[in-house]
Amino acid sequence: MKKMIYADAKKLVDTICSAARAGEYETRTSFFEMVAGNPDLAVQGYNAFGKIFYWNTPSAHLYGYSESAAVNKDLFDLLLPQELRGFARDLISTAYKTGRTPDASACDLIQRNGEYITVFSGHLMFQWDHATTPEFYCIDIGIEPQPA
């Protein structure tokens, strides 16, 4: 899977996050059509407690876990360094309570082989079909290291 330069990844993720906040993905279908149109976009769906329910092919390529190896696992335990897990859980808990997801940013996550990968990452929250609990989605793009 190719990596993008930081500015391009940031622009794409920020555009998708802005569109979600503006209500452009009114249905799962419209959201997943956008995902299908962006083959470099690794998308993970998870609940407010971090349990993964959706894992696309680019996620498998980026992180090294097949869909069957990732679904029903804890997103935070699977991909985040130990020292960031509590912080990330708190951010999602706050998003669940307030409806405001964390700002998109670059971060270092862990691949299945134990190596770190830098991604530009954004978080989305949807309550489609009058659901009582939201669905969260993380959208990640592998990025080239920033020049020193």
Secondary structure in CASP SS format (residue, H / E / C, confidence):
PFRMAT SS
TARGET T0000
AUTHOR 0000-0000-0000
METHOD secondary structure of the structure
MODEL  1
M C 1.00
K C 1.00
K C 1.00
M E 1.00
I C 1.00
Y H 1.00
A H 1.00
D H 1.00
A H 1.00
K H 1.00
K H 1.00
L H 1.00
V H 1.00
D H 1.00
T H 1.00
I H 1.00
C H 1.00
S H 1.00
A H 1.00
A H 1.00
R H 1.00
A C 1.00
G C 1.00
E C 1.00
Y C 1.00
E C 1.00
T C 1.00
R H 1.00
T H 1.00
S H 1.00
F H 1.00
F H 1.00
E H 1.00
M H 1.00
V H 1.00
A H 1.00
G C 1.00
N C 1.00
P C 1.00
D C 1.00
L C 1.00
A E 1.00
V E 1.00
Q E 1.00
G E 1.00
Y E 1.00
N C 1.00
A C 1.00
F C 1.00
G C 1.00
K E 1.00
I E 1.00
F E 1.00
Y E 1.00
W E 1.00
N C 1.00
T H 1.00
P H 1.00
S H 1.00
A H 1.00
H H 1.00
L H 1.00
Y H 1.00
G C 1.00
Y C 1.00
S C 1.00
E H 1.00
S H 1.00
A H 1.00
A H 1.00
V C 1.00
N C 1.00
K C 1.00
D E 1.00
L H 1.00
F H 1.00
D H 1.00
L H 1.00
L H 1.00
L C 1.00
P C 1.00
Q H 1.00
E H 1.00
L H 1.00
R H 1.00
G H 1.00
F H 1.00
A H 1.00
R H 1.00
D H 1.00
L H 1.00
I H 1.00
S H 1.00
T H 1.00
A H 1.00
Y H 1.00
K H 1.00
T H 1.00
G C 1.00
R C 1.00
T C 1.00
P C 1.00
D C 1.00
A C 1.00
S E 1.00
A E 1.00
C E 1.00
D E 1.00
L E 1.00
I E 1.00
Q C 1.00
R C 1.00
N C 1.00
G C 1.00
E C 1.00
Y E 1.00
I E 1.00
T E 1.00
V E 1.00
F E 1.00
S E 1.00
G E 1.00
H E 1.00
L E 1.00
M E 1.00
F E 1.00
Q C 1.00
W H 1.00
D H 1.00
H H 1.00
A C 1.00
T C 1.00
T C 1.00
P C 1.00
E E 1.00
F E 1.00
Y E 1.00
C E 1.00
I E 1.00
D E 1.00
I E 1.00
G E 1.00
I E 1.00
E C 1.00
P C 1.00
Q C 1.00
P C 1.00
A C 1.00
END
